Amino acid sequence: MKLNSIEEKDINRIILNNINQCVLTECAELGDVVCVPAVSAQQKFGINYGQIANDLPEPTRVAGLLQSMNVNKVKLYDADPRVLTAFANTGVEFIIAVGNENLQTMASNPAAARQWVATHVQPYIPATRITCVTVGNEVFSSNDTVMMSSLLPAMKAVYAALGGLGLGSQVTVSSAHSVNVLATSFPPSSGAFREELAEYIQPILDFHAQTGSPFLINAYPFFAYKGSPGTVSLPYVLFEPNPGVRDPNTNLSYDNMLYAQIDAVYAAMKVMGHTDVAVRISETGWPSKGDEDETGATVQNAAAYNGNLMQRIAMGQGTPLKPNVPIDVYVFALFNENMKPGPTSERNYGLFYPNGSPVYAINSGGSGGSGGGFGPGGSLNPYYTSMFSSSSKLAVSTTFLTERVMLLLLLQAIVILLQS
């Protein structure tokens, strides 16, 4: 088989570009001793940085880790000044949080909201890119009606405080909700909020529409599979090949549960008169370890869920209902957190152990300009991140470089043979 001139030119260009990338890219941390392929594209997903643990690395080291991964969006569960200071001038976007314990005070005393913003937001901008404040977390998962009633007034108080300090155009205000705020979620077109929550959610949606802020959902297909492994398809929840399911009302086909849940939220909002509010997944993930009754909590499934999800995000994919709106996701979580209460799974959602080594390898959908991976080849490479020593990186990077160049030279030889 002889290649035509266009095919030959394109293949040679790809080979030369890849060789140049390997040979010419400089690795500043290792000096001029060795070169490694660069990951130049920013990741399109965010990550939750929880800290319910007593063995986590210092925030300055975490900043280096995330920069080496090219992750540029982080969600906190507080407003830790050590973290916000460590990430100054990194360009990383932050969502920070007002805890549930502050809602009632802020709702009844706007001065408390002003003080909180003046202490936790204003001093760090613009060096640290704080783009959103979440007020409360999964408030509607409790039975505390006082807290539920306080949520929106507290959100409004924080929004007003940001505006009063001239930060309203830079920082949005939202709140994260469990997907269990839905009474029905399948088929997606029948999505509806729980009836007893309507009086709270309707005005919250009005607030989001008025302020241009997103509606945040914490969604975990893992729980659906854990609760009914005999009836919920594992490939369906892991984004793996499966026949999919069809929504009889819209004729749209869904090949994964997360996208179905997102579209169910859109349908529920439409029932309340809102098609003008964006849905963002503020938490999703899969545990790598669990108790005996936590079916599906394995390293293999965690790697599949997060890896397949990240590949879809890298492609800019939307849901069947909104195919042109890329999914906006914050993966849970950065580290395993050894002090979290509850079942074993709660302490094993991390992509990394506290020492900086990955819990599992992930194929996140390409590298370089194609969408970005955690390291060379689009995989989470434990020696590519800045929390590892230069000598460790040097050894692995040299091996990777040699293998990559040899492979590319072999491809070029094949092209020459095909021409003859």
Salt bridges, closest charged atoms under 4 A:
ASP10 OD1 - ARG13 NH2 3.77
GLU29 OE1 - LYS393 NZ 3.04
GLU58 OE1 - ARG82 NH1 3.69
ASP80 OD2 - ARG82 NH2 3.13
GLU93 OE2 - ARG129 NH2 3.33
GLU196 OE2 - ARG194 NE 2.88
ASP206 OD1 - HIS274 NE2 2.59
ASP255 OD2 - ARG312 NH2 2.99
ASP276 OD1 - HIS274 ND1 2.82
GLU283 OE2 - LYS75 NZ 3.93
GLU294 OE2 - LYS226 NZ 3.30
ASP328 OD1 - LYS73 NZ 2.91
ASP328 OD2 - ARG280 NE 3.04
GLU346 OE1 - LYS340 NZ 3.41
